[in-house]
Amino acid sequence: MPSLFRLFAALPLWLLHGVGAAMGWLTWALSPTYRRRFAANAAQAGYDFAQVRAAVGHAGRMVFEMPRIWLGQLPQCRIVNGESAEKAYAQGKGIVFLTPHLGCFEMSVQAAARRWSAQHGDITVLYRPARQSWLAEILETARNRPGVQAVPTNLSGVRQMIKALRKGEAVGLLPDQVPPEGQGIWSPFFGRDAYTMTLAARLVLQTGAAVVVARCERLSWGRGFALYLEELPVPASQSLEATVQQINAAMEATIRQCPQQYLWGYGRYKQPRTENMNPSQEHKA
């Protein structure tokens, strides 16, 4: 399997996207559960299947482009409104980059690191080690490309993120993923309560870091990606609950700019899993 993974990393992006799109549709055809969740989540946001059907193929593209993003030569990625990140770095309190499960979110951090890490330091991201030993070994190397520092999803990792922000560096998070029980709150997402991480909001409120919302869209025919950035002003005086809700609203607005590349099949409204990390310590690190 590692050899196959590395073979895929060497293939052209247009081929990976073509195969991925086919596999995305095959998965959709073979899984009634996936089809129901996809349709339900899209309907919750006000979309019928015809409006977001392209997202089926994009889910497959996401899977098949991963070897290239992690191990191969990075594709071209045009950055739009990079001035928002420049302005945020200039404030000196670090940046919390936030992106939903849209487009190639793995490329978001790689492109930002390629652009700014030499001048402003590494971008720190959280990762959960894979259960398969071969994949865990690959990811440990792949996600620590030059300019990117991957830290584990535990208290030690959170402390490293806070340390990075206090040094004026950047961190990256996907705030629309469901955190373990005790590490989030229920907050509206497209009009329905979803268990939402508090980590992003705590980092911002505790450090005063700037928030930059990112979305990395795939271009057609394997021509690369376009990373769109936008600053999100977060009042330091507002409550944790209000900040979480503001972040959810920002994710909604970002998804609506490119709903055809969002992972509508993700279990956004599922119950949180149980984990040992103590959330009450999360903001005291």
C-alpha positions as CSV (number, residue, x, y, z in Angstrom):
1,M,0.0,0.0,0.0
2,P,2.8,2.6,0.7
3,S,4.2,1.9,-2.7
4,L,0.8,2.5,-4.4
5,F,0.4,5.7,-2.4
6,R,3.8,7.0,-3.6
7,L,2.9,6.0,-7.1
8,F,-0.2,8.1,-7.0
9,A,1.9,11.0,-5.7
10,A,3.8,11.0,-8.9
11,L,0.7,11.0,-11.2
12,P,-0.5,14.2,-12.9
13,L,-3.2,16.1,-11.1
14,W,-5.7,15.9,-14.0
15,L,-5.5,12.1,-14.0
16,L,-5.9,11.9,-10.2
17,H,-9.0,14.2,-10.4
18,G,-10.4,12.1,-13.3
19,V,-10.1,8.8,-11.4
20,G,-11.2,10.5,-8.2
21,A,-14.4,11.9,-9.7
22,A,-15.3,8.4,-11.0
23,M,-14.7,6.9,-7.6
24,G,-16.7,9.6,-5.9
25,W,-19.8,8.7,-8.0
26,L,-19.2,5.0,-7.5
27,T,-19.2,5.5,-3.7
28,W,-22.3,7.6,-4.0
29,A,-24.1,4.9,-6.0
30,L,-23.1,2.0,-3.7
31,S,-23.9,3.7,-0.3
32,P,-27.5,4.5,0.5
33,T,-26.4,6.0,3.9
34,Y,-24.0,8.3,2.2
35,R,-26.6,9.4,-0.3
36,R,-29.2,10.1,2.4
37,R,-26.7,12.1,4.5
38,F,-25.5,14.1,1.5
39,A,-29.0,15.0,0.5
40,A,-30.1,15.8,4.0
41,N,-27.1,18.1,4.7
42,A,-27.5,19.9,1.4
43,A,-31.2,20.4,2.0
44,Q,-30.5,21.8,5.5
45,A,-28.5,24.5,3.8
46,G,-31.2,25.1,1.2
47,Y,-29.8,23.2,-1.8
48,D,-31.4,20.5,-3.9
49,F,-29.3,17.8,-5.3
50,A,-29.1,19.3,-8.8
51,Q,-27.4,22.4,-7.3
52,V,-24.7,20.5,-5.5
53,R,-24.4,17.3,-7.5
54,A,-20.8,18.3,-8.6
55,A,-19.8,17.8,-4.9
56,V,-20.1,14.0,-5.4
57,G,-17.2,14.0,-7.8
58,H,-15.2,16.6,-5.8
59,A,-15.4,14.3,-2.8
60,G,-13.6,11.6,-4.8
61,R,-11.1,14.2,-6.2
62,M,-10.2,15.1,-2.6
63,V,-9.3,11.5,-1.8
64,F,-7.2,10.9,-4.9
65,E,-5.3,14.2,-4.8
66,M,-4.1,13.6,-1.2
67,P,-1.0,11.5,-2.2
68,R,0.1,14.3,-4.5
69,I,-0.5,17.0,-1.9
70,W,1.3,15.0,0.9
71,L,4.2,13.4,-1.0
72,G,4.5,14.8,-4.5
73,Q,5.4,18.0,-6.1
74,L,2.9,20.6,-5.0
75,P,0.5,21.8,-7.7
76,Q,0.2,25.5,-8.6
77,C,-2.0,27.5,-6.3
78,R,-3.0,31.1,-7.0
79,I,-3.6,33.2,-3.8
80,V,-6.4,35.7,-4.0
81,N,-6.5,38.6,-1.5
82,G,-3.2,37.7,0.1
83,E,-3.2,41.2,1.5
84,S,-5.6,40.1,4.3
85,A,-2.9,37.7,5.6
86,E,-0.2,40.3,5.2
87,K,-2.3,42.7,7.3
88,A,-3.0,40.1,9.9
89,Y,0.7,39.1,10.2
90,A,1.6,42.8,10.6
91,Q,-0.5,43.0,13.7
92,G,2.0,40.7,15.4
93,K,-0.5,38.5,17.4
94,G,-0.5,35.6,15.0
95,I,-3.2,34.3,12.7
96,V,-5.8,31.6,13.1
97,F,-6.5,30.3,9.6
98,L,-10.0,28.7,9.4
99,T,-11.3,26.7,6.5
100,P,-14.3,24.4,6.1
101,H,-14.3,20.9,4.5
102,L,-14.4,22.5,1.1
103,G,-12.2,22.0,-1.9
104,C,-8.6,21.0,-1.1
105,F,-8.3,22.2,2.5
106,E,-5.0,20.3,2.7
107,M,-3.6,22.5,0.0
108,S,-4.7,25.6,1.9
109,V,-2.0,25.3,4.6
110,Q,0.6,24.2,2.1
111,A,0.0,27.2,-0.2
112,A,0.0,29.6,2.8
113,A,3.2,28.1,4.2
114,R,4.9,28.3,0.8
115,R,4.0,32.0,0.6
116,W,4.6,33.2,4.2
117,S,6.4,30.7,6.4
118,A,10.0,31.8,5.4
119,Q,9.2,35.2,6.7
120,H,6.7,34.6,9.5
121,G,7.5,31.1,10.8
122,D,5.8,27.7,10.5
123,I,2.0,27.2,10.3
124,T,0.9,24.8,13.1
125,V,-1.9,22.4,12.4
126,L,-3.6,19.6,14.4
127,Y,-3.6,16.1,13.2
128,R,-5.0,12.8,14.4
129,P,-2.6,9.9,13.8
130,A,-3.9,7.2,11.4
131,R,-4.7,3.8,12.8
132,Q,-2.8,2.0,10.1
133,S,0.9,2.1,10.9
134,W,2.0,2.6,7.2
135,L,-0.4,5.5,6.8
136,A,0.6,7.0,10.1
137,E,4.2,6.9,9.1
138,I,3.5,8.6,5.7
139,L,1.3,11.3,7.3
140,E,3.9,12.1,10.0
141,T,6.3,13.0,7.2
142,A,3.9,14.4,4.7
143,R,2.1,16.9,7.0
144,N,5.4,18.3,8.2
145,R,6.5,19.7,4.9
146,P,8.7,22.8,5.0
147,G,6.8,25.6,6.7
148,V,4.2,23.3,8.3
149,Q,4.3,21.9,11.8
150,A,1.7,19.2,12.6
151,V,0.9,18.6,16.3
152,P,-1.3,15.9,17.9
153,T,-4.9,16.5,18.9
154,N,-4.3,16.6,22.6
155,L,-3.4,19.2,25.3
156,S,0.2,19.2,24.2
157,G,-0.8,20.1,20.7
158,V,-3.1,22.9,21.9
159,R,-0.2,24.3,24.0
160,Q,2.0,24.4,20.9
161,M,-0.7,26.2,19.0
162,I,-0.9,28.9,21.7
163,K,2.9,29.2,21.8
164,A,3.0,29.6,18.0
165,L,0.4,32.4,18.2
166,R,2.2,34.2,20.9
167,K,5.3,34.2,18.7
168,G,3.2,35.9,16.0
169,E,3.0,32.7,13.9
170,A,-0.1,31.1,12.4
171,V,-2.2,28.0,13.1
172,G,-4.8,26.3,10.9
173,L,-8.0,24.6,11.9
174,L,-11.2,23.1,10.3
175,P,-13.9,24.4,12.6
176,D,-16.7,22.6,10.9
177,Q,-15.5,19.1,12.1
178,V,-17.2,17.5,15.1
179,P,-14.9,17.5,18.1
180,P,-14.9,14.9,20.9
181,E,-17.4,15.2,23.6
182,G,-16.6,18.0,26.1
183,Q,-14.5,20.0,23.6
184,G,-17.4,21.8,21.9
185,I,-20.8,23.4,22.3
186,W,-24.0,23.1,20.4
187,S,-24.3,26.0,18.0
188,P,-26.4,26.7,14.8
189,F,-25.0,25.6,11.5
190,F,-27.2,26.2,8.5
191,G,-30.1,26.6,10.9
192,R,-29.6,23.4,12.9
193,D,-27.7,22.9,16.1
194,A,-24.4,21.1,15.4
195,Y,-21.7,20.2,18.0
196,T,-19.0,22.7,17.2
197,M,-15.4,23.0,18.5
198,T,-14.6,25.8,20.9
199,L,-10.8,25.5,20.3
200,A,-10.7,28.1,17.4
201,A,-12.7,30.6,19.4
202,R,-10.6,30.0,22.6
203,L,-7.4,30.6,20.7
204,V,-8.7,33.8,19.3
205,L,-10.1,35.2,22.5
206,Q,-7.1,34.1,24.6
207,T,-4.3,35.4,22.3
208,G,-6.0,38.2,20.4
209,A,-4.9,36.6,17.1
210,A,-6.3,37.7,13.8
211,V,-8.7,35.4,12.0
212,V,-8.4,34.7,8.3
213,V,-11.0,32.5,6.6
214,A,-9.7,30.4,3.7
215,R,-11.2,28.3,0.9
216,C,-9.1,26.5,-1.6
217,E,-11.0,25.7,-4.8
218,R,-10.0,23.2,-7.4
219,L,-9.6,24.5,-10.9
220,S,-10.9,22.5,-13.8
221,W,-8.9,19.9,-15.7
222,G,-6.2,19.6,-13.0
223,R,-4.9,23.1,-13.6
224,G,-4.2,23.6,-9.9
225,F,-6.0,25.5,-7.2
226,A,-7.1,29.0,-6.1
227,L,-6.8,30.0,-2.4
228,Y,-9.2,32.7,-1.4
229,L,-8.5,34.6,1.9
230,E,-10.7,36.9,3.8
231,E,-10.2,38.5,7.2
232,L,-12.9,37.9,9.9
233,P,-13.0,40.6,12.6
234,V,-13.7,39.0,16.0
235,P,-14.4,41.3,18.9
236,A,-12.2,40.4,21.9
237,S,-15.0,41.4,24.3
238,Q,-17.6,38.9,23.1
239,S,-18.4,35.6,24.8
240,L,-17.2,32.2,23.8
241,E,-20.6,31.2,22.6
242,A,-21.0,34.3,20.4
243,T,-17.5,33.7,18.9
244,V,-18.3,30.1,18.1
245,Q,-21.5,31.2,16.4
246,Q,-19.7,33.9,14.5
247,I,-17.2,31.3,13.2
248,N,-20.0,29.0,12.2
249,A,-21.7,31.8,10.3
250,A,-18.4,32.6,8.5
251,M,-18.1,28.9,7.5
252,E,-21.6,29.0,6.1
253,A,-20.8,32.1,4.1
254,T,-17.6,30.5,2.8
255,I,-19.4,27.3,1.8
256,R,-22.1,29.3,0.0
257,Q,-19.4,30.8,-2.3
258,C,-18.6,27.3,-3.6
259,P,-21.2,24.7,-2.5
260,Q,-20.3,22.4,-5.4
261,Q,-17.0,21.6,-3.6
262,Y,-18.2,21.1,0.0
263,L,-18.2,17.7,1.6
264,W,-22.0,17.4,2.1
265,G,-21.6,13.8,3.0
266,Y,-19.7,14.6,6.2
267,G,-21.5,13.8,9.4
268,R,-21.7,17.4,10.6
269,Y,-24.7,16.8,12.8
270,K,-23.5,13.6,14.4
271,Q,-23.2,13.1,18.2
272,P,-19.6,13.7,19.5
273,R,-17.3,10.8,20.3
274,T,-15.9,10.3,23.8
275,E,-12.2,11.2,24.3
276,N,-9.9,11.8,27.3
277,M,-8.7,15.3,26.7
278,N,-10.0,17.7,29.4
279,P,-11.6,20.7,27.7
280,S,-11.5,22.8,30.8
281,Q,-7.7,22.7,30.5
282,E,-7.8,23.7,26.8
283,H,-7.8,27.4,27.4
284,K,-5.5,27.3,30.4
285,A,-2.5,25.9,28.6
